[in-house]
Amino acid sequence: MARLSRSWAAANSCTAPRGTLFLNGDAGSPADGSTRDYIHPGADVITQGTWNTYVYSSTSRDYVRIHVTPANASQGLWWDVEFSTRALGTPLAVRTYTNAQRAPFAAPGYPGLSISGDGRGCNTLAGEFQIHDIAWDSVGLLKLSASFLQRCEAGNAVLRGMVAYERP
């Protein structure tokens, strides 16, 4: 599996207001032969919509999925952002995770990542993510700020983004 630039996630802090999902996928160009990202070619900043979170366990704190349904249908019908450290055996924490594999199928010793939406997802992926801020309570996830980079099927096209969530 190709190793991605460790500096990308670390250099891209998540300073957006809570309730923001930013997606920026390579658009591709026939002129230069570059490929487009399958999941989300182009850029969107989603701030209006319905936000739901799912956690594997409020005590293990090693998996979170944020499901966003944008209010503006031109931004997609739904998006899922998943981060996992289950295969690492540790809770999600403020740090950079490299060599991520597709969550929930990450092999032992690898973090999990999956950005999908509108029925599109990666079968396999290479990626990295950085947790900038995370807080839990007895109910589950309280807040999360994270940036990510994902490549589907060992391709060259990249989906970059960030998510900033805080439970109301």
GITAFEN-V567373 format. One line per field, one symbol per residue. ss: DSSP state (~ for helix, > for strand, _ for the rest). psi: psi as a letter, one per 20 degrees, with the letter a starting at -180 (. if undefined). burial: 1 if it has 16 or more other ideal C-beta (glycine too) atoms within 10 Angstrom, else 0. A space follows every 10 residues. Layout:
ss = ???
psi = ???
burial = ???
//
This chain:
ss = _____~~~~~ ~________> >>>>>___>_ ___>______ >>>>>>__>> >>>>>_____ __>>>>>>>> __~~~___>> >>>>_~~~__ ____>>>>>> >>________ _>>>>>>__> ____>>>>>> >>>>>>____ >>>>>>>>>> >>______>> >>>>>>__
psi = ppprohiggh inqnjqqqkp pppnqphrph gjjqqqphgn paqqooipap pqqpqgpihh kjppppppoq hoiijqhqpp oppqjgiikq qprorporkq rppkjpqpjq rqqpprqkjp rqgqrpaqqp ohppqqaihb pgqppqqrpp pqkkahqpoq aqpoqpp.
burial = 0001000110 0101010011 1111110100 0000011111 1001011010 1010100000 1111111111 0000110011 1111111100 0100011111 1110010001 1111111000 0100111111 1101010001 1001111111 1100101111 11111000
//
